[in-house]
Amino acid sequence: PVRRPAEAWVRRWWRGEAGVAGAAASVAALPLEALFRLGSGLRSAAYDRGVLSATGVVAPVLSVGNLTVGGTGKTPMVRWFVQALKERGRRPGIATRGYGRDEILLHRRWHPDVPVAADADRIAAAGAAVRASADVVVLDDGFQHRRLGRDLDVVLLDAETPFPGRRLPRGPYREGPSALGRADLVVVTRRSASKAEAGRVAEAVAARYPALPVARVALVPGDWQDLDGRVVASGDHDGDPPAVVTAVARPRSVRSLAARVLQRPEQTLPLVAFPDHHDFGADDLEPIAARHRSWIVTEKDAVKLVEHADLLSDVRIRVLGLRLVWEHGLDGVDRALEVLCAGGVDPAPDSDAGAEAAP
């Protein structure tokens, strides 16, 4: 079964799979979509025309964001950029809104030496990261948060979502394709989509913005892990097929990926899905453990489930990690990082490196 059927239904509606009810909802939501377009358009125009201004911090800022709600691979992409900056000799810090506790825990697990600052005020979060020794800030999910100035705007588009598409609430888009005019780099990500499908999205972007660099990356299975993040030899499960237990934006993509890795039909893997970023409690986990003794989860799930290790001691849990494989455009990404690093400001360790007005 899929938990939280309302959220699952919305996803089906957005994909055009909700039948007559979905068609009726699309008509009824037209005025709301129009209001959303108007509101976001007015806000964007206010920044474009200088009515509203951005505020910077005394360090370069790299923003990783997207046009849709959830599911484009921002978290593993932030991880990749943080590692790339470290390899270039920089001291990156991560600034995030902190909406999902799982993402904060993941960043701290992946990079225990990197400051992670969470605050609904992104300027405050970036300033805190700099004060904690960062000489470059990676802003997680920052494209729509224009109050914080940035030096490199990276926008992710996933090949599984039609581009362009409907705006909220009739679809997953927070902004339309015109917003890419303020991006510095677009990365098309894919999980289950083919290279050809990702290529078509990239071509659609290039047709609108020929001078905008467009890269492509595949999110592919990484090592199998246990709940503590240790690599294990195999994800094999004895007996009945394992259940996919997850709280991510696109749970079916997790099941599809697990099925391919295990070489099992997707429909044979039970799916138990919670809303994105859901914090698991004992009342969530005990009924699932009673029905399914083997689970597959994501890294985002694992950092929260490890807190319930005693409760799950009799459950065989395997964590399916993800890694990035650049398929096109990595040279352009490298050039953008070189420019960012060359123009960065390295604050003195004892400086008060908080927010300051951008010129």
C-alpha positions, 0 to 999 in steps of 0.5 A, a space after each residue: 500500500 501507499 501511505 498518504 493517498 492524497 499526496 499520491 493522488 496529486 502526483 498521479 493528477 500531475 502526470 495525467 493519470 487521475 482520470 475523470 477526477 483529475 480532469 475535473 480538478 485541472 479545470 477547477 484549479 485553473 484560477 488558482 494556477 493563474 493567481 500563482 503565476 501572477 504572484 510569482 511573476 510580480 515578485 520576479 519582476 520586482 527583483 528584475 527591475 530593482 524594486 527588491 534587491 538581493 543581499 550578499 555575504 562576504 563569500 561567493 555563493 553557489 545556488 543549486 535549485 530547480 523549477 519544480 517541487 522536489 525530486 530533481 536530485 538537488 541533495 546529491 548534486 549539492 554533495 557533488 559540488 561540495 566535494 568538487 569545491 573541496 578538491 579545488 582547495 576551498 572550504 565550502 559550507 552549506 546553507 539550507 532552509 532546513 525544511 527536511 531534517 533528513 537533508 541536514 543529517 545527510 549533508 553532515 554524514 557525507 561531509 562531517 568537516 563542512 558547516 551546515 547552516 539551516 535557517 528559513 532566512 537564507 541570508 542568515 544561513 549563509 552568514 552562519 556558514 561563513 562565520 563557521 569558516 566557509 569561504 564559499 557557500 553552497 545554497 541548497 534549493 535556492 533558485 526561487 529565494 532571490 533575497 540572497 545574492 549568488 555568484 553561480 545559479 545552477 538549475 536542475 531539470 529532471 527528464 522524467 517531468 515534462 518541460 515546460 509544464 503546468 504551474 502549481 497547483 495544477 502541476 509541479 512547476 514553481 516557475 516557468 521556462 522564462 525563469 531560466 533566463 537568470 540561470 548560469 547553468 542548467 543540469 538535466 538529471 535522469 533516473 528512469 528516463 533514457 538518455 534520449 529523453 534527457 537529451 530532448 529536455 536539454 535541446 528544449 532548453 537550448 532552443 530557448 537559451 542558446 548561450 546557456 550551458 546545459 549539462 546532463 547527469 544520470 543518477 545511478 545506483 551506488 553501493 548498498 549500505 547499512 543504516 549507519 552508512 557502511 558499505 555492505 557486499 550485497 542488497 540480496 534479500 532471502 525469502 519474500 521480496 523486500 518492501 520499499 519503505 521511503 519518504 521521498 518526493 518520488 517513491 515510485 522512482 525508488 522502487 523502479 531503481 531497486 527493481 532494476 538493481 535486484 533484477 526483479 519485476 517492479 510490481 513484486 516489490 511492495 511500496 510503503 510511501 510517506 510524504 517527502 521528509 516525513 519523520 518516522 515514528 514508532 507508530 509508523 514503523 511497527 506495523 510495517 515491520 510486522 508485515 515486512 521483514 526485509 526493507 529497501 530504503 534511501 539514504 534520506 530515509 536511513 539517517 532518520 531510521 537509524 534513530 529507531 535501530 532498536 525497534 528495527 533490530 529484527 528487520 533486514 534493511 538495505 540502503 540503496 545509495 545514489 551516485 552521479 554520472 556526468 553524461 554531457 557538459 562536465 567541462 562547462 561545469 568545471 569552467 563555471 567552478 573555476 570562475 567561481 573559485 577565482 573570484 571568491 573572497 577568503 575572509 580572515 578567520 577572525 572576521 565578522 563574516 555576516 550578511 552585508 548589502 550587495 553593491 
